[in-house]
Amino acid sequence: MGKEMQRALLWVILFTSCFLLWDNYQVYKGEKSFFHTEAVHQQVSADADVATPSVEDVGSSVPLAIDVKDPVVVSTDRMKVTFDREGAVIVGTEMTQIPRQADWTEVGLAGLILGKEPVENLGNVDLLELTKNRTYVAQSGLIGGDFPNHKDAFKLVSSRLDMGDAENLDVVFEATKNGVTVRKTYTFTRGHYGINVATEVVNNTSATIKPSAYYQLTRDGGKPEGESSLYATFTGPAVYSEEEKFQKLEFGDIADNSASFEKFANNGWVAMVQHHFVSAWVPTAGEERENYAREVGKDLFAIGSLVNLGAIEAGKSVTNKAILYAGPQDQDRLEQIAPGLELVVDYGWLTFLAKPIYWLLSFLYGIVGNWGWAIVLLTCIVKLILYPISAAGYRSMARMKEVTPRMKALQDRYKDDKQRLNQAMMELYRAEKINPVGGCLPIMAQIPVFLALYWVLQGSVELRGAPWILWVNDLAMPDPWFVLPLLMAVTMFLQILLNPKPTDPVQARMMYIMPLVFSVMFFIFASGLVLYWLTNNILSIVQQWWINKTIAEERAKRQMN
């Protein structure tokens, strides 16, 4: 029984390792990750009270010129925002405090082997942008008549475009068409990536108008520049409502009109999500809106919300407000902007475990001021919580190690009688108070924590570019010199020496192969994840050595008595 369980466990670990490698290879080829399946969606009734104008009336055209003819550039303490006067739409957001990252294959040992040299200055991250390779813009306008929208020319009213030392900066655009004036006021706040957008509609005609305002994000279907092909990350639209919660949409499903999501609501937001960054339109809570997603051009997709402004009588005006966020996936900030917006940090199906881990990791960072040491402390805490389980497992393995010669003798004696061998083995386990599956517990207990931490380290923008010590200068990227994976392989070999040696030669060979398999796999994992596993291995070695020593001393005392 014990022999079969040990062999099964080894096969499970080997299969899991190979599966993770296969999953990353699928991502490398551009396929979907197994861990990032689409959310299950439900369709709401079309009888809901929604805006009268249809989303089909929303203009689908976007600026296609690589160079905006007369751009307006606004500078804040966090970003440079580029407006196109045509539509007063945002066509560029440069994150001035967030530099681009070099590919891990261009630095350290990998760079030396491959003969690559990293670019010294990669510039800053551009989220929204309009170039020959990327179309990603934030648009707004009116429908329900021939009113100003994102295809009409707007006049810049503001004179100040640099925030300087001020706490706020208002940038105002204005356009008039067929007697209807639209005034867009973009309010920037120091220390924030969120932009308050106020759209004032003035009816200068002699008749009542019934417009609707749309807030739209338009993006091509390509992956962000520089994103690693080795990690499974989601890129695409998302919709949130209190009823259906967080819903991801695949570009392919939008293209073939099979995307299912909450279309009618009076709360929530729409967004474009990518690794570490997000843009989102957040209309005012309580306003009825119609959410839509569609393909508006070749490999070009739009996600938006349509808000009914009601009837505006002649000579009257209405102001509609929304928030446009375009920045990093800072969970604390996103929670403050809108309920559920922090869910764009995608932890996969282990969100229930990953979120508490992230909270604890952030808390520890607040104490030590270094994400690497926070990971080390987190590992110690997790090890302490799981101590009873791991201790029971290590005691079982220690006893198993002591009776290994007797087990070998039984196998030789009953090599031709498998049934009698199993009976003899079970009698030996009962006599020595050994749980044959006890040795599985330390590893099995670690797997969910390991996977949850994998998503935390991969998805948390706070670890992007975060250094630890010496050569480890980015915990979200692989170790540039592969020191941590090699040290982890060494600790795994030490653990093998502390464990009972399998009597099965095949099983024994698999045990020695496992450190090599894990080392290769961990070469491409985030160094923060490898640091966690290495620290856990060191603590496990100390714990297992102490338990082995204690059990040996107890047995020696019993023999003396």
C-alpha positions as a printed Julia matrix, in Angstrom:
561×3 Matrix{Float64}:
   0.0     0.0     0.0
   2.69    2.51    1.0
   4.82    1.67   -2.02
   1.92    2.26   -4.39
   1.04    5.56   -2.71
   4.59    6.85   -2.91
   4.83    5.89   -6.55
   1.49    7.52   -7.29
   2.6    10.72   -5.55
   5.79   10.87   -7.6
   3.82   10.41  -10.77
   1.39   13.16   -9.73
   4.26   15.58   -9.09
   5.97   14.69  -12.35
   2.7    15.02  -14.26
   1.94   18.39  -12.64
   5.38   19.69  -13.55
   5.06   18.53  -17.14
   1.55   19.95  -17.34
   2.73   23.39  -16.19
   5.49   23.3   -18.82
   2.96   22.25  -21.47
   0.56   25.03  -20.39
   3.29   27.66  -20.73
   4.2    26.24  -24.14
   0.57   26.6   -25.23
   0.68   30.23  -24.17
   3.95   30.63  -26.06
   2.17   29.42  -29.22
  -0.65   31.91  -28.64
  -3.19   29.42  -27.33
  -5.39   29.91  -24.27
  -4.08   28.9   -20.87
  -5.85   26.08  -19.06
  -6.01   28.22  -15.92
  -7.67   31.2   -17.59
 -10.93   29.84  -18.82
 -13.77   32.16  -19.68
 -16.25   33.09  -17.03
 -19.76   31.7   -17.3
 -22.12   34.45  -18.36
 -25.85   34.92  -18.23
 -27.96   37.11  -20.48
 -30.35   39.61  -18.89
 -33.78   40.43  -20.19
 -34.11   42.87  -23.04
 -37.1    44.43  -21.25
 -34.85   46.43  -18.93
 -35.17   50.21  -18.91
 -32.29   51.27  -21.13
 -31.25   54.12  -23.32
 -33.52   54.74  -26.25
 -30.78   55.17  -28.87
 -29.2    51.91  -29.94
 -25.54   51.01  -29.62
 -25.65   50.48  -33.35
 -25.79   54.24  -33.64
 -22.4    54.65  -31.99
 -19.88   55.66  -34.6
 -17.47   52.82  -35.21
 -14.71   54.74  -36.89
 -11.51   55.48  -35.0
  -8.55   57.65  -35.97
  -6.3    55.55  -38.14
  -3.56   58.07  -38.82
  -0.28   57.2   -37.16
   0.46   60.85  -36.43
  -2.23   63.01  -34.91
  -2.24   66.24  -36.91
  -2.62   68.67  -34.04
  -2.15   66.83  -30.73
  -2.72   68.33  -27.31
  -0.27   67.0   -24.71
  -1.15   67.29  -21.02
   1.51   66.69  -18.35
   0.77   65.55  -14.8
   2.96   64.14  -12.05
   2.11   60.58  -13.19
   1.7    60.65  -16.96
   1.66   62.51  -20.24
  -1.72   62.36  -21.9
  -2.11   63.01  -25.62
  -5.45   64.22  -26.98
  -6.59   64.3   -30.57
  -8.58   67.46  -31.27
 -10.76   65.33  -33.5
 -13.3    64.11  -30.96
 -11.27   65.33  -27.96
 -10.32   61.69  -27.49
  -7.27   60.33  -25.66
  -4.81   58.64  -28.01
  -1.8    58.34  -25.71
  -0.97   57.87  -22.03
   2.72   57.63  -21.14
   3.33   56.37  -17.59
   6.22   58.68  -16.7
   7.03   56.82  -13.47
   6.85   53.3   -14.9
   9.75   52.3   -17.2
   9.52   49.52  -19.76
  11.18   46.21  -18.88
  13.82   44.39  -20.86
  13.02   40.82  -21.86
  14.54   38.32  -19.45
  16.38   36.64  -22.33
  18.37   39.85  -22.89
  19.89   40.14  -19.43
  22.11   38.11  -17.15
  23.27   34.63  -18.12
  20.59   34.17  -20.78
  21.73   37.36  -22.5
  25.36   36.2   -22.46
  24.47   32.77  -23.86
  22.19   34.17  -26.57
  24.51   37.06  -27.38
  21.85   39.7   -26.66
  22.41   43.09  -25.1
  19.61   44.97  -23.35
  18.7    48.44  -24.5
  19.93   50.91  -21.9
  16.9    53.2   -22.05
  13.64   51.54  -23.08
  11.53   54.56  -22.21
   8.32   54.52  -20.24
   5.24   52.35  -20.54
   2.61   53.62  -22.99
  -0.84   52.28  -22.23
  -3.17   54.11  -24.61
  -1.35   54.78  -27.87
  -1.89   55.29  -31.58
   1.01   54.01  -33.69
   1.54   51.84  -36.74
   1.62   48.79  -34.46
  -0.99   49.69  -31.86
  -4.44   51.25  -31.79
  -5.68   51.8   -28.27
  -7.8    54.91  -27.61
 -10.46   56.21  -25.21
 -13.46   57.83  -26.92
 -16.7    59.54  -25.93
 -19.49   61.43  -27.64
 -23.23   61.74  -28.22
 -25.73   59.75  -30.25
 -29.46   60.15  -30.77
 -29.0    62.86  -33.37
 -26.38   64.63  -35.42
 -24.45   65.74  -32.35
 -20.71   66.12  -31.65
 -18.98   62.77  -31.26
 -15.46   61.35  -31.52
 -15.33   62.12  -35.26
 -15.91   65.87  -34.93
 -13.35   68.62  -34.4
 -13.17   70.07  -30.89
 -11.67   73.39  -29.81
  -9.24   73.51  -26.88
 -10.61   76.0   -24.37
  -8.0    75.58  -21.61
  -4.74   77.47  -21.63
  -2.88   75.49  -18.94
  -1.71   71.98  -19.93
   0.93   71.3   -17.26
  -0.11   70.42  -13.73
   3.08   71.82  -12.22
   2.73   72.09   -8.45
  -1.06   72.27   -8.5
  -3.26   69.55   -7.0
  -5.7    69.51   -9.91
  -5.73   70.38  -13.6
  -8.81   70.97  -15.76
  -8.52   70.55  -19.52
 -11.61   71.66  -21.47
 -12.62   70.93  -25.06
 -15.7    72.26  -26.82
 -17.59   71.59  -30.05
 -20.9    72.8   -31.49
 -22.92   71.01  -34.14
 -26.47   71.69  -35.32
 -27.09   73.97  -32.37
 -25.9    71.48  -29.75
 -22.75   72.3   -27.79
 -20.7    69.6   -26.09
 -18.15   70.69  -23.51
 -15.76   67.98  -22.22
 -13.85   68.71  -19.04
 -11.03   66.33  -18.13
  -9.93   66.77  -14.49
  -6.54   65.36  -13.49
  -5.61   64.92   -9.82
  -2.08   64.74   -8.41
  -1.0    61.24   -7.51
  -3.81   59.59   -9.48
  -4.22   57.85  -12.83
  -7.99   58.27  -12.75
  -9.43   61.12  -14.83
 -12.79   62.7   -13.98
 -14.65   63.39  -17.22
 -17.63   65.77  -17.24
 -19.63   66.01  -20.47
 -21.89   69.06  -20.58
 -24.55   69.1   -23.3
 -26.14   72.49  -24.05
 -29.27   72.56  -26.22
 -29.19   75.83  -28.15
 -31.92   74.72  -30.55
 -35.63   75.44  -30.35
 -36.62   71.81  -29.91
 -36.2    69.16  -27.22
 -33.42   66.66  -27.84
 -32.94   63.17  -26.38
 -29.25   62.29  -26.68
 -27.27   59.5   -25.08
 -23.61   59.65  -24.1
 -21.26   56.81  -24.96
 -17.96   55.99  -23.29
 -15.85   53.67  -25.38
 -12.45   51.98  -25.39
 -11.18   50.85  -28.77
  -8.21   48.52  -29.08
  -6.58   46.11  -31.5
  -6.47   42.44  -30.56
  -2.69   42.12  -30.18
  -0.74   41.39  -27.01
   1.06   44.3   -25.3
   4.54   45.04  -26.56
   7.24   43.3   -24.55
   4.91   40.92  -22.75
   6.54   37.56  -22.03
   5.17   34.69  -24.07
   6.0    32.32  -21.21
   3.3    33.6   -18.87
  -0.42   33.04  -19.2
  -2.0    36.48  -18.95
  -5.34   37.79  -20.17
  -5.62   40.6   -22.71
  -9.06   41.81  -23.71
 -12.29   43.53  -22.66
 -14.05   43.02  -19.35
 -17.45   44.0   -17.95
 -18.5    44.27  -14.32
 -21.92   44.59  -12.71
 -23.18   43.86   -9.23
 -25.48   41.2   -10.68
 -23.01   39.19  -12.77
 -19.73   40.38  -11.24
 -16.51   40.2   -13.26
 -16.84   38.93  -16.84
 -13.96   38.58  -19.28
 -14.55   38.68  -23.04
 -12.32   37.07  -25.62
 -11.59   39.05  -28.79
 -12.45   35.99  -30.86
 -15.89   35.69  -29.27
 -16.6    39.36  -29.97
 -15.6    38.88  -33.6
 -18.06   36.03  -34.13
 -20.8    37.66  -32.0
 -20.76   34.9   -29.39
 -19.55   36.98  -26.44
 -22.05   36.83  -23.58
 -22.07   39.46  -20.82
 -24.32   41.73  -18.78
 -25.68   44.25  -21.27
 -28.11   46.25  -19.13
 -27.32   47.57  -15.68
 -27.31   50.69  -13.51
 -23.87   50.07  -12.03
 -20.46   48.72  -12.88
 -17.87   49.51  -15.5
 -16.26   48.41  -18.78
 -12.53   47.93  -19.27
  -9.65   46.79  -21.44
  -7.36   44.53  -19.46
  -3.75   43.51  -20.01
  -0.9    42.27  -17.86
  -0.29   44.73  -14.99
  -2.33   47.58  -16.59
  -5.94   48.46  -17.29
  -8.11   51.17  -18.8
 -11.71   51.5   -17.68
 -14.74   53.71  -18.11
 -16.79   54.02  -14.92
 -20.14   55.81  -15.42
 -21.89   57.29  -12.39
 -23.47   54.63  -10.17
 -27.25   54.46  -10.43
 -27.39   55.52  -14.09
 -29.02   53.08  -16.46
 -26.58   52.06  -19.14
 -26.29   49.62  -22.0
 -22.96   47.86  -22.29
 -21.74   46.75  -25.68
 -18.78   44.99  -27.26
 -18.2    44.62  -30.98
 -15.64   44.43  -33.74
 -15.36   47.85  -35.38
 -12.64   47.07  -37.91
 -10.11   44.48  -38.93
  -8.63   43.19  -35.66
 -10.12   46.24  -33.93
 -12.54   45.94  -31.02
 -14.61   48.31  -28.91
 -16.08   47.95  -25.42
 -18.32   50.69  -24.11
 -21.31   51.93  -22.13
 -24.26   53.95  -23.45
 -25.96   56.28  -20.94
 -29.35   57.92  -21.61
 -29.22   61.65  -20.81
 -32.99   62.03  -20.93
 -34.87   64.88  -22.57
 -33.06   68.23  -22.77
 -35.42   71.11  -23.45
 -34.5    74.08  -25.61
 -32.08   76.41  -23.84
 -31.31   73.85  -21.14
 -28.2    71.82  -20.4
 -27.28   68.51  -18.8
 -23.92   67.37  -17.43
 -22.98   63.71  -17.31
 -19.97   62.48  -15.34
 -17.75   59.41  -15.63
 -14.29   58.3   -14.57
 -11.64   57.18  -17.02
  -8.86   55.16  -15.43
  -5.74   54.4   -17.45
  -2.86   53.06  -15.4
  -1.37   50.19  -13.42
  -3.45   47.56  -11.66
  -2.98   49.06   -8.21
  -5.57   47.12   -6.23
  -5.96   49.65   -3.42
  -6.54   52.51   -5.85
  -8.86   50.48   -8.06
 -11.04   49.54   -5.08
 -11.48   53.24   -4.3
 -12.58   54.09   -7.85
 -15.33   51.51   -8.27
 -16.57   48.28   -6.68
 -15.01   45.23   -8.29
 -12.46   47.16  -10.33
  -9.64   45.44   -8.42
 -10.79   42.14   -9.98
  -8.94   43.05  -13.17
  -5.93   41.66  -11.28
  -6.65   38.15  -12.46
  -5.71   35.38  -10.01
  -7.56   32.67  -11.89
  -9.59   30.03  -10.07
  -7.53   30.4    -6.89
  -8.67   33.98   -6.23
 -10.19   32.96   -2.88
  -6.73   31.92   -1.66
  -4.62   34.41   -3.64
  -6.33   37.54   -2.3
  -5.54   36.8     1.39
  -1.97   35.93    0.39
  -1.66   39.24   -1.45
  -3.06   41.12    1.57
  -0.59   39.43    3.91
   2.28   40.02    1.5
   1.38   43.72    1.25
   1.13   43.96    5.05
   4.59   42.43    5.47
   5.97   44.76    2.81
   4.65   47.68    4.82
   6.78   46.45    7.73
  10.07   45.52    6.03
   9.92   47.79    2.96
  11.25   45.1     0.6
   9.09   42.69   -1.4
  11.76   39.96   -1.36
  12.02   39.91    2.42
   8.23   40.11    2.58
   8.11   36.88    0.55
  10.59   35.27    2.96
   8.46   36.29    5.95
   5.32   35.1     4.17
   6.95   31.72    3.62
   7.8    31.46    7.32
   4.21   32.3     8.29
   2.76   29.76    5.83
   5.23   27.17    7.12
   4.16   27.91   10.68
   0.47   27.56    9.81
   1.07   24.25    8.06
   3.51   23.03   10.72
   1.2    20.38   12.26
   0.51   18.84    8.85
   4.14   18.88    7.72
   5.4    17.63   11.09
   3.06   14.63   10.92
   4.24   13.9     7.41
   7.92   14.18    8.29
   7.47   11.91   11.32
   5.86    9.35    9.07
   8.74    9.61    6.58
  11.31    9.37    9.39
   9.77    6.16   10.67
   9.5     4.92    7.11
  13.22    5.56    6.64
  14.08    3.49    9.71
  12.04    0.48    8.6
  13.21    0.6     4.98
  15.62   -2.37    5.49
  12.78   -4.44    6.96
  10.54   -3.46    4.05
  13.24   -4.57    1.62
  13.5    -7.88    3.43
   9.74   -8.4     3.17
   9.83   -7.65   -0.54
  12.56  -10.21   -1.06
  10.68  -12.8     1.02
   7.32  -12.37   -0.69
   8.43  -11.29   -4.15
   6.24  -13.95   -5.73
   3.19  -13.35   -3.51
   1.93   -9.8    -3.86
  -1.11  -10.33   -1.63
   0.96  -11.7     1.22
   3.49   -8.86    0.73
   0.75   -6.23    1.12
  -0.51   -7.92    4.28
   3.0    -8.03    5.75
   3.59   -4.38    4.87
   0.34   -3.3     6.54
   1.25   -5.27    9.65
   4.62   -3.51    9.71
   2.93   -0.1     9.35
   0.56   -0.84   12.24
   3.34   -2.13   14.48
   5.52    0.93   13.82
   2.55    3.38   13.81
   3.36    4.56   10.29
   0.84    6.31    8.07
   1.78    5.28    4.51
   0.19    8.43    3.06
   1.58   10.72    5.75
   4.62   11.59    3.67
   2.36   13.02    0.98
   0.85   15.64    3.26
   3.68   18.24    3.27
   3.81   18.35   -0.52
   0.07   18.22   -1.09
  -0.53   21.03    1.41
   1.97   23.24   -0.4
   0.53   22.85   -3.91
  -2.52   25.21   -3.51
  -0.37   27.81   -1.75
   2.29   27.52   -4.44
  -0.22   27.97   -7.27
  -1.95   30.9    -5.52
   1.37   32.62   -4.92
   2.25   31.98   -8.56
  -0.75   34.08   -9.64
  -0.07   36.72   -6.98
   3.51   37.23   -8.11
   2.55   37.14  -11.77
  -0.45   39.44  -11.49
   0.62   42.01   -8.88
   2.07   45.12  -10.51
   3.66   46.08   -7.18
   6.31   43.39   -7.74
   7.08   44.65  -11.23
  10.66   45.92  -11.08
  10.84   45.29   -7.32
  14.39   44.33   -6.23
  15.43   41.96   -3.49
  19.2    41.76   -2.96
  22.36   41.84   -5.1
  21.6    40.3    -8.51
  17.82   39.93   -8.05
  16.5    43.3    -9.25
  13.01   42.28  -10.4
  11.0    39.73   -8.42
   8.39   39.49  -11.18
  11.0    38.28  -13.7
  13.15   35.13  -13.79
  16.44   35.17  -11.9
  18.87   36.67  -14.48
  21.73   34.43  -13.32
  19.63   31.36  -12.42
  21.18   31.27   -8.95
  17.9    30.77   -7.1
  16.74   27.82   -9.3
  20.11   26.1    -8.82
  20.0    26.62   -5.06
  16.48   25.24   -5.05
  17.7    22.12   -6.9
  20.4    21.67   -4.24
  17.84   21.87   -1.44
  15.66   19.31   -3.21
  18.6    16.88   -3.36
  19.17   17.43    0.36
  15.53   16.64    1.02
  15.88   13.4    -0.93
  18.75   12.38    1.31
  16.6    13.0     4.39
  13.7    10.97    3.02
  13.49    7.18    3.05
  15.08    5.67   -0.03
  12.5     3.89   -2.18
  12.99    0.17   -2.47
  11.76    0.3    -6.07
  14.7     1.19   -8.41
  12.39    3.01  -10.86
  10.89    5.02   -8.03
  14.35    5.87   -6.75
  15.47    7.15  -10.14
  12.35    9.33  -10.4
  13.18   10.9    -7.04
  16.58   12.0    -8.34
  15.11   13.24  -11.61
  12.59   15.52   -9.89
  15.13   18.21   -8.83
  16.33   18.46  -12.42
  12.77   18.76  -13.75
  11.89   21.43  -11.22
  15.11   23.36  -11.88
  14.39   23.58  -15.61
  10.83   24.65  -14.9
  11.84   27.27  -12.35
  14.39   28.85  -14.72
  11.49   30.69  -16.4
   9.41   31.38  -13.28
   9.39   34.69  -11.45
  12.33   34.93   -9.09
   9.93   35.84   -6.28
   8.2    32.49   -6.74
  11.52   30.63   -6.72
  12.51   32.56   -3.59
   9.35   31.34   -1.88
  10.02   27.7    -2.84
  13.71   27.93   -1.89
  12.88   29.4     1.52
  10.23   26.76    2.05
  12.73   24.01    1.17
  15.32   25.35    3.63
  12.74   25.5     6.42
  11.54   22.0     5.51
  15.09   20.64    5.63
  15.63   22.08    9.12
  12.28   20.77   10.31
  12.78   17.33    8.79
  16.35   17.03   10.12
  15.17   17.89   13.63
  12.28   15.39   13.49
  14.56   12.65   12.13
  17.04   13.36   14.94
  14.29   13.32   17.58
  12.79   10.04   16.37
  16.24    8.4    16.21
  16.93    9.46   19.8
  13.54    8.15   20.93
  14.2     4.79   19.27
  17.66    4.59   20.82
  16.19    5.18   24.28
  13.57    2.47   23.74
  16.23    0.01   22.68
  18.34    0.81   25.74
  15.36    0.2    28.0
